Amino acid sequence: MSKCRRFRKKNKGTLDKPRLFVYKSNLNVYAQIVDDSQGKTLVSSSTLQLGEKGNISGAILVGTKLAEAALKANVFSVFFDRRSYRYTGKVKALADAARKVGLEF
């Protein structure tokens, strides 16, 4: 079983504390806040949606927009699911930007 499946098996996102899911491709960075109990995406953002490049500055913008939308949707605390990505570069920039806006994890 892969590391990300083991994490999701233990840490399901609920309505009180949903899961912030990060995915990055070669060109873009994607992030979603998901309620696994209902199977719904509460908030999402991506560099593709914002018209930015998928570099570190694009990841910062995605984290900022995602956190702002989450706070408007009354989501204040999340589980951070970085999958198997290391906590450096784009992933760290996205997480730091979301924390700076006020999202807690």
Secondary structure, DSSP 8 states (H G I E B T S, - for coil): --HHHHHHHH----SSS-EEEEEE-SS-EEEEEEETTTTEEEEEEEHHHHT--SSHHHHHHHHHHHHHHHHHTT--B-EEE-TT--SSHHHHHHHHHHHHHT-B-
